[in-house]
Amino acid sequence: MKNKTMNFLLFIILILPLLEPLSFKEIIYLDEIYSILKVISFFIILILYILYLKKNQYKMSKILFITIIFQIEIYISTLISNGAFGDLFGQTISVFSVVMLVELYIKKKDQDIVLKSLCGILFC
């Protein structure tokens, strides 16, 4: 039970920076703090994802692959229309982080049904 609680707490801590309220975008220092936390959260999730794939000898999932394809399409579209890449980078980090984190917690066999339901709600 303690392990499940710690996993759920880690899930909440890692996903919290990805759920920045829009009102925080107006306050520059809060936006910068959230951006830094988002990047830190992304790298932690990326390391956990890579370690999990190596340990269990899995390949990258189809969902993550399709997400990468869509993000490349968005980058090409932004490049053609001379858009802002700064905002797009933050969105890309959030999308990849959520996809990898949800995938990690769905693949782990020791997670309870409540956590899987929460992941399903966040992913839809």
N, CA, C and O of each residue as an XYZ file, in Angstrom:
496
protein
N       0.813     -1.190      0.000
C       0.000      0.000      0.000
C       0.864      1.265      0.000
O       0.536      2.245     -0.668
N       1.963      1.239      0.748
C       2.840      2.392      0.834
C       3.449      2.700     -0.530
O       3.591      3.868     -0.893
N       3.813      1.657     -1.294
C       4.397      1.838     -2.612
C       3.403      2.501     -3.562
O       3.780      3.381     -4.336
N       2.133      2.087     -3.508
C       1.104      2.683     -4.364
C       0.885      4.143     -4.007
O       0.689      4.976     -4.892
N       0.916      4.462     -2.723
C       0.746      5.834     -2.283
C       1.910      6.700     -2.763
O       1.701      7.824     -3.220
N       3.116      6.189     -2.662
C       4.290      6.935     -3.127
C       4.251      7.138     -4.639
O       4.602      8.209     -5.133
N       3.821      6.103     -5.380
C       3.705      6.235     -6.831
C       2.664      7.282     -7.199
O       2.878      8.073     -8.118
N       1.542      7.293     -6.492
C       0.499      8.272     -6.765
C       0.988      9.672     -6.430
O       0.720     10.612     -7.179
N       1.696      9.830     -5.324
C       2.246     11.121     -4.929
C       3.257     11.612     -5.971
O       3.263     12.792     -6.321
N       4.103     10.719     -6.460
C       5.059     11.075     -7.514
C       4.324     11.507     -8.778
O       4.723     12.471     -9.432
N       3.252     10.796     -9.123
C       2.436     11.150    -10.285
C       1.883     12.566    -10.146
O       1.957     13.355    -11.087
N       1.335     12.887     -8.994
C       0.754     14.212     -8.754
C       1.835     15.289     -8.810
O       1.628     16.343     -9.412
N       2.983     15.033     -8.188
C       4.062     16.016     -8.174
C       4.578     16.275     -9.587
O       4.887     17.415     -9.932
N       4.672     15.231    -10.404
C       5.196     15.403    -11.755
C       4.188     16.025    -12.712
O       4.581     16.700    -13.663
N       2.905     15.811    -12.479
C       1.911     16.355    -13.408
C       1.464     17.766    -13.017
O       0.926     18.492    -13.852
N       1.675     18.154    -11.787
C       1.232     19.469    -11.320
C       1.827     20.633    -12.124
O       1.084     21.552    -12.470
N       3.125     20.638    -12.437
C       3.652     21.754    -13.239
C       3.075     21.811    -14.662
O       3.132     22.856    -15.310
N       2.532     20.717    -15.136
C       1.981     20.680    -16.490
C       0.573     21.246    -16.558
O       0.037     21.458    -17.646
N      -0.024     21.490    -15.405
C      -1.395     21.992    -15.333
C      -1.413     23.448    -14.861
O      -2.104     23.787    -13.900
N      -0.665     24.287    -15.531
C      -0.559     25.689    -15.152
C      -1.852     26.444    -15.457
O      -2.332     26.410    -16.590
N      -2.414     27.115    -14.472
C      -3.608     27.920    -14.735
C      -3.278     29.082    -15.682
O      -2.196     29.663    -15.605
N      -4.205     29.409    -16.559
C      -3.963     30.478    -17.525
C      -3.755     31.828    -16.857
O      -3.062     32.687    -17.403
N      -4.337     32.024    -15.702
C      -4.163     33.300    -15.006
C      -2.709     33.515    -14.565
O      -2.289     34.654    -14.363
N      -1.944     32.436    -14.416
C      -0.538     32.561    -14.035
C       0.314     33.074    -15.192
O       1.429     33.544    -14.966
N      -0.178     32.994    -16.415
C       0.556     33.518    -17.570
C       0.676     35.035    -17.499
O       1.605     35.612    -18.064
N      -0.257     35.683    -16.807
C      -0.254     37.141    -16.690
C       0.832     37.638    -15.736
O       1.333     38.753    -15.888
N       1.192     36.819    -14.762
C       2.208     37.195    -13.767
C       3.524     36.578    -14.219
O       3.684     35.358    -14.200
N       4.456     37.417    -14.620
C       5.667     36.956    -15.301
C       6.485     36.003    -14.439
O       6.901     34.950    -14.925
N       6.725     36.337    -13.188
C       7.572     35.472    -12.369
C       6.914     34.118    -12.097
O       7.614     33.109    -12.024
N       5.581     34.070    -11.946
C       4.902     32.777    -11.781
C       4.986     31.950    -13.064
O       5.147     30.731    -13.012
N       4.876     32.612    -14.205
C       4.991     31.923    -15.483
C       6.392     31.342    -15.654
O       6.541     30.220    -16.139
N       7.414     32.091    -15.264
C       8.788     31.606    -15.357
C       9.030     30.430    -14.408
O       9.705     29.466    -14.771
N       8.485     30.509    -13.208
C       8.628     29.409    -12.246
C       7.971     28.149    -12.799
O       8.551     27.065    -12.744
N       6.753     28.296    -13.337
C       6.068     27.149    -13.913
C       6.829     26.591    -15.113
O       6.863     25.376    -15.308
N       7.433     27.452    -15.911
C       8.210     26.988    -17.063
C       9.411     26.168    -16.616
O       9.710     25.124    -17.197
N      10.091     26.640    -15.590
C      11.244     25.892    -15.063
C      10.796     24.561    -14.475
O      11.418     23.527    -14.719
N       9.715     24.591    -13.699
C       9.198     23.342    -13.121
C       8.733     22.372    -14.207
O       8.878     21.158    -14.068
N       8.177     22.913    -15.278
C       7.720     22.078    -16.393
C       8.896     21.364    -17.060
O       8.803     20.180    -17.383
N       9.996     22.082    -17.265
C      11.185     21.483    -17.878
C      11.797     20.433    -16.952
O      12.191     19.359    -17.408
N      11.878     20.735    -15.663
C      12.408     19.765    -14.692
C      11.529     18.518    -14.661
O      12.032     17.395    -14.674
N      10.227     18.722    -14.622
C       9.283     17.597    -14.623
C       9.440     16.762    -15.891
O       9.413     15.532    -15.837
N       9.604     17.435    -17.035
C       9.784     16.722    -18.304
C      11.018     15.826    -18.263
O      10.949     14.663    -18.659
N      12.140     16.354    -17.789
C      13.361     15.551    -17.766
C      13.268     14.386    -16.783
O      13.792     13.306    -17.056
N      12.617     14.588    -15.658
C      12.418     13.483    -14.715
C      11.546     12.399    -15.349
O      11.851     11.211    -15.246
N      10.462     12.814    -16.004
C       9.570     11.853    -16.661
C      10.302     11.138    -17.786
O      10.142      9.930    -17.961
N      11.107     11.876    -18.552
C      11.864     11.270    -19.646
C      12.849     10.222    -19.127
O      12.983      9.145    -19.707
N      13.527     10.543    -18.046
C      14.472      9.575    -17.458
C      13.720      8.351    -16.942
O      14.148      7.222    -17.182
N      12.616      8.555    -16.243
C      11.821      7.417    -15.756
C      11.313      6.563    -16.914
O      11.317      5.334    -16.838
N      10.875      7.223    -17.984
C      10.351      6.507    -19.154
C      11.446      5.674    -19.818
O      11.220      4.510    -20.151
N      12.623      6.255    -20.013
C      13.730      5.530    -20.645
C      14.174      4.369    -19.770
O      14.415      3.272    -20.273
N      14.286      4.599    -18.466
C      14.683      3.511    -17.563
C      13.657      2.382    -17.561
O      14.020      1.206    -17.525
N      12.379      2.743    -17.600
C      11.330      1.724    -17.628
C      11.388      0.915    -18.918
O      11.229     -0.306    -18.899
N      11.617      1.597    -20.038
C      11.708      0.884    -21.315
C      12.916     -0.038    -21.346
O      12.830     -1.165    -21.835
N      14.043      0.438    -20.825
C      15.250     -0.399    -20.798
C      15.072     -1.605    -19.879
O      15.445     -2.727    -20.223
N      14.502     -1.355    -18.719
C      14.345     -2.425    -17.730
C      13.422     -3.526    -18.246
O      13.708     -4.710    -18.067
N      12.335     -3.148    -18.873
C      11.345     -4.124    -19.325
C      11.452     -4.459    -20.807
O      10.626     -5.200    -21.341
N      12.465     -3.917    -21.470
C      12.741     -4.173    -22.882
C      11.518     -3.924    -23.767
O      11.194     -4.722    -24.647
N      10.860     -2.816    -23.514
C       9.735     -2.390    -24.338
C      10.241     -1.451    -25.417
O      11.331     -0.888    -25.322
N       9.422     -1.299    -26.442
C       9.690     -0.299    -27.462
C       8.822      0.920    -27.160
O       7.916      0.875    -26.329
N       9.128      2.006    -27.860
C       8.305      3.195    -27.716
C       6.891      2.862    -28.186
O       6.709      2.145    -29.170
N       5.907      3.380    -27.485
C       4.525      3.053    -27.800
C       4.067      3.756    -29.075
O       4.663      4.738    -29.517
N       2.998      3.225    -29.645
C       2.418      3.831    -30.841
C       1.837      5.202    -30.530
O       1.896      6.111    -31.359
N       1.281      5.348    -29.346
C       0.694      6.633    -28.957
C       1.765      7.717    -28.910
O       1.547      8.825    -29.400
N       2.917      7.406    -28.327
C       3.996      8.379    -28.261
C       4.535      8.668    -29.656
O       4.842      9.817    -29.971
N       4.653      7.652    -30.486
C       5.134      7.841    -31.856
C       4.187      8.753    -32.638
O       4.638      9.659    -33.338
N       2.885      8.519    -32.524
C       1.896      9.354    -33.219
C       1.947     10.786    -32.678
O       1.814     11.743    -33.440
N       2.136     10.930    -31.380
C       2.257     12.260    -30.785
C       3.466     12.995    -31.349
O       3.388     14.190    -31.633
N       4.582     12.290    -31.513
C       5.778     12.896    -32.105
C       5.496     13.352    -33.530
O       5.889     14.452    -33.919
N       4.816     12.513    -34.312
C       4.468     12.879    -35.692
C       3.600     14.142    -35.711
O       3.852     15.051    -36.502
N       2.589     14.203    -34.855
C       1.727     15.382    -34.803
C       2.485     16.632    -34.379
O       2.247     17.715    -34.915
N       3.395     16.491    -33.421
C       4.171     17.652    -32.986
C       5.105     18.133    -34.093
O       5.312     19.337    -34.242
N       5.668     17.218    -34.864
C       6.499     17.610    -36.008
C       5.661     18.379    -37.025
O       6.107     19.376    -37.593
N       4.436     17.896    -37.244
C       3.527     18.592    -38.163
C       3.229     20.010    -37.670
O       3.188     20.947    -38.468
N       3.023     20.170    -36.371
C       2.756     21.495    -35.803
C       3.977     22.397    -35.957
O       3.838     23.580    -36.264
N       5.183     21.840    -35.745
C       6.402     22.627    -35.917
C       6.576     23.074    -37.365
O       6.954     24.219    -37.614
N       6.307     22.188    -38.322
C       6.416     22.552    -39.740
C       5.402     23.641    -40.083
O       5.729     24.597    -40.786
N       4.190     23.498    -39.593
C       3.159     24.509    -39.831
C       3.555     25.850    -39.227
O       3.338     26.894    -39.842
N       4.130     25.831    -38.036
C       4.577     27.063    -37.383
C       5.730     27.688    -38.155
O       5.801     28.910    -38.286
N       6.618     26.868    -38.660
C       7.748     27.362    -39.450
C       7.262     28.029    -40.730
O       7.756     29.094    -41.100
N       6.300     27.415    -41.407
C       5.765     27.972    -42.658
C       5.066     29.305    -42.412
O       5.194     30.229    -43.215
N       4.326     29.411    -41.303
C       3.572     30.639    -41.031
C       4.364     31.660    -40.206
O       3.799     32.653    -39.746
N       5.659     31.425    -40.016
C       6.537     32.325    -39.246
C       5.979     32.600    -37.851
O       5.940     33.745    -37.402
N       5.556     31.553    -37.181
C       4.975     31.686    -35.849
C       6.021     31.712    -34.751
O       7.222     31.707    -35.018
N       5.550     31.739    -33.514
C       6.429     31.790    -32.340
C       6.732     30.373    -31.854
O       5.827     29.614    -31.509
N       8.006     30.037    -31.835
C       8.415     28.706    -31.398
C       8.516     28.583    -29.887
O       8.481     27.471    -29.359
N       8.640     29.692    -29.183
C       8.773     29.654    -27.721
C       7.564     29.037    -27.047
O       7.703     28.155    -26.199
N       6.384     29.494    -27.417
C       5.158     28.938    -26.837
C       4.949     27.493    -27.262
O       4.451     26.672    -26.491
N       5.333     27.193    -28.495
C       5.170     25.842    -29.015
C       6.063     24.853    -28.275
O       5.677     23.704    -28.060
N       7.259     25.299    -27.885
C       8.168     24.428    -27.146
C       7.569     24.030    -25.799
O       7.655     22.870    -25.397
N       6.969     24.981    -25.110
C       6.327     24.679    -23.828
C       5.163     23.721    -23.984
O       4.968     22.830    -23.158
N       4.388     23.906    -25.046
C       3.267     23.005    -25.311
C       3.769     21.597    -25.626
O       3.189     20.612    -25.170
N       4.838     21.504    -26.401
C       5.398     20.202    -26.762
C       5.891     19.456    -25.525
O       5.655     18.256    -25.382
N       6.570     20.165    -24.640
C       7.046     19.541    -23.402
C       5.856     19.013    -22.598
O       5.903     17.897    -22.080
N       4.808     19.802    -22.494
C       3.627     19.370    -21.733
C       2.983     18.144    -22.352
O       2.634     17.201    -21.642
N       2.822     18.147    -23.663
C       2.175     17.019    -24.339
C       2.988     15.748    -24.160
O       2.441     14.712    -23.782
N       4.294     15.815    -24.428
C       5.131     14.618    -24.281
C       5.172     14.130    -22.837
O       5.143     12.927    -22.581
N       5.240     15.064    -21.902
C       5.286     14.678    -20.492
C       4.025     13.935    -20.075
O       4.098     12.894    -19.421
N       2.874     14.468    -20.452
C       1.617     13.820    -20.069
C       1.502     12.445    -20.725
O       1.107     11.479    -20.071
N       1.841     12.349    -22.005
C       1.741     11.057    -22.701
C       2.656     10.027    -22.051
O       2.235      8.898    -21.800
N       3.911     10.406    -21.774
C       4.849      9.451    -21.179
C       4.448      9.085    -19.755
O       4.528      7.919    -19.368
N       4.019     10.071    -18.976
C       3.648      9.800    -17.587
C       2.421      8.901    -17.506
O       2.395      7.956    -16.717
N       1.417      9.185    -18.308
C       0.213      8.347    -18.307
C       0.555      6.941    -18.782
O       0.067      5.956    -18.227
N       1.388      6.851    -19.799
C       1.786      5.535    -20.299
C       2.551      4.741    -19.240
O       2.339      3.538    -19.091
N       3.430      5.405    -18.514
C       4.167      4.727    -17.445
C       3.236      4.149    -16.397
O       3.404      3.004    -15.978
N       2.265      4.925    -15.976
C       1.387      4.483    -14.904
C       0.345      3.487    -15.369
O      -0.167      2.704    -14.569
N       0.029      3.508    -16.641
C      -0.886      2.484    -17.147
C      -0.155      1.153    -17.303
O      -0.731      0.096    -17.045
N       1.110      1.197    -17.725
C       1.877     -0.031    -17.939
C       2.290     -0.710    -16.636
O       2.464     -1.928    -16.595
N       2.445      0.071    -15.583
C       2.852     -0.541    -14.318
C       1.725     -1.423    -13.798
O       0.587     -0.979    -13.650
N       2.056     -2.655    -13.528
C       1.044     -3.623    -13.119
C       0.590     -3.451    -11.674
O      -0.479     -3.937    -11.307
N       1.376     -2.773    -10.849
C       1.025     -2.680     -9.434
C       0.170     -1.458     -9.111
O      -0.044     -1.159     -7.936
N      -0.316     -0.754    -10.112
C      -1.157      0.416     -9.856
C      -2.604     -0.006     -9.641
O      -3.074     -0.981    -10.227
N      -3.287      0.725     -8.814
C      -4.679      0.399     -8.529
C      -5.590      1.007     -9.596
O      -5.149      1.839    -10.390
N      -6.832      0.601     -9.616
C      -7.786      0.993    -10.640
C      -8.113      2.492    -10.578
O      -8.452      3.087    -11.601
N      -8.016      3.110     -9.390
C      -8.300      4.540     -9.272
C      -7.262      5.349    -10.048
O      -7.607      6.296    -10.755
N      -5.999      4.975     -9.914
C      -4.943      5.687    -10.623
C      -5.080      5.499    -12.133
O      -4.870      6.443    -12.894
N      -5.426      4.302    -12.567
C      -5.627      4.062    -13.994
C      -6.800      4.881    -14.515
O      -6.747      5.398    -15.631
N      -7.846      5.003    -13.726
C      -8.984      5.825    -14.141
C      -8.588      7.280    -14.226
O      -8.991      7.974    -15.160
N      -7.806      7.760    -13.271
C      -7.328      9.135    -13.305
C      -6.482      9.383    -14.536
O      -6.629     10.417    -15.188
N      -5.597      8.453    -14.866
C      -4.788      8.571    -16.066
C      -5.660      8.597    -17.306
O      -5.403      9.367    -18.232
N      -6.681      7.770    -17.332
C      -7.587      7.740    -18.474
C      -8.332      9.048    -18.640
O      -8.539      9.504    -19.765
N      -8.739      9.659    -17.536
C      -9.446     10.948    -17.589
C      -8.521     12.035    -18.082
O      -8.922     12.855    -18.908
N      -7.279     12.064    -17.591
C      -6.331     13.095    -18.006
C      -5.908     12.926    -19.455
O      -5.606     13.909    -20.132
N      -5.884     11.702    -19.931
C      -5.407     11.439    -21.282
C      -6.468     11.738    -22.318
O      -6.131     12.070    -23.455
N      -7.741     11.631    -21.966
C      -8.835     11.870    -22.934
C      -9.044     13.337    -23.179
O      -9.917     13.714    -23.960
